[in-house]
Amino acid sequence: MNEKTMVVDTLTGINGELTRYGEMIPQTENPQLKQTLKQMRNQCEMSQEEIYQIARTKGYYVPASKATREEVDHVRSVLSQG
């Protein structure tokens, strides 16, 4: 397994963890558990940012191009209607 594969796999795994935290946090009623999950999510987000920067620096990850003003306005319009 090469470095690029490991970095991209790690980034994918962390993104999956963040999704799961986003699902779990609003579903728990226990304030202590909720706070612990939020702390774990925050640590995970910091790790994700670190790995993301490594991937960008090494050219392993190229983000999508930025949305145009028209695209942003369109999405904003669609979401405000719902």
C-alpha positions as CSV (number, residue, x, y, z in Angstrom):
1,M,0.0,0.0,0.0
2,N,1.5,3.4,-0.9
3,E,1.4,6.6,1.0
4,K,-1.3,8.2,-1.1
5,T,-3.6,5.3,-0.5
6,M,-3.0,5.4,3.2
7,V,-3.6,9.2,3.4
8,V,-6.8,9.1,1.4
9,D,-8.1,6.0,3.3
10,T,-7.4,7.8,6.6
11,L,-9.2,10.9,5.4
12,T,-12.2,8.8,4.3
13,G,-12.3,7.0,7.6
14,I,-12.2,10.2,9.6
15,N,-15.0,11.7,7.5
16,G,-17.1,8.7,8.2
17,E,-16.5,9.1,12.0
18,L,-17.5,12.7,11.7
19,T,-20.8,11.6,10.1
20,R,-21.4,9.2,12.9
21,Y,-20.8,11.8,15.6
22,G,-23.2,14.1,13.8
23,E,-25.8,11.3,14.0
24,M,-25.2,10.3,17.6
25,I,-24.9,13.7,19.3
26,P,-28.5,14.9,18.7
27,Q,-29.9,11.5,19.7
28,T,-28.5,11.3,23.2
29,E,-30.3,12.7,26.2
30,N,-27.4,12.2,28.6
31,P,-25.7,15.6,28.9
32,Q,-22.3,14.1,30.0
33,L,-22.4,11.7,27.0
34,K,-23.4,14.4,24.7
35,Q,-20.5,16.6,25.9
36,T,-18.0,13.7,25.6
37,L,-19.2,13.0,22.0
38,K,-18.8,16.7,21.1
39,Q,-15.3,16.6,22.5
40,M,-14.5,13.5,20.5
41,R,-16.0,15.1,17.4
42,N,-13.9,18.2,17.9
43,Q,-10.7,16.1,18.2
44,C,-11.7,14.2,15.1
45,E,-12.3,17.4,13.2
46,M,-8.8,18.6,14.1
47,S,-7.3,15.3,12.9
48,Q,-9.3,15.6,9.7
49,E,-8.0,19.1,9.1
50,E,-4.4,17.8,9.7
51,I,-4.7,14.9,7.3
52,Y,-6.5,17.1,4.7
53,Q,-3.6,19.6,4.8
54,I,-1.1,16.8,4.3
55,A,-3.2,15.4,1.4
56,R,-3.4,18.8,-0.3
57,T,0.3,19.6,0.2
58,K,1.3,16.3,-1.4
59,G,-1.2,16.6,-4.2
60,Y,-3.2,13.5,-3.0
61,Y,-6.4,15.5,-2.7
62,V,-7.6,18.2,-5.0
63,P,-10.8,20.0,-3.8
64,A,-13.6,20.7,-6.1
65,S,-13.6,24.1,-7.7
66,K,-15.3,26.9,-5.8
67,A,-19.0,27.5,-6.5
68,T,-19.9,30.5,-8.6
69,R,-22.0,33.3,-7.1
70,E,-24.9,32.1,-9.3
71,E,-24.6,28.5,-7.9
72,V,-24.5,29.8,-4.3
73,D,-27.5,32.0,-4.9
74,H,-29.4,29.1,-6.6
75,V,-28.8,26.7,-3.7
76,R,-29.7,29.4,-1.2
77,S,-32.9,30.0,-3.1
78,V,-33.8,26.3,-3.2
79,L,-33.1,25.8,0.5
80,S,-35.1,28.9,1.6
81,Q,-38.2,27.6,-0.2
82,G,-38.2,24.4,1.7
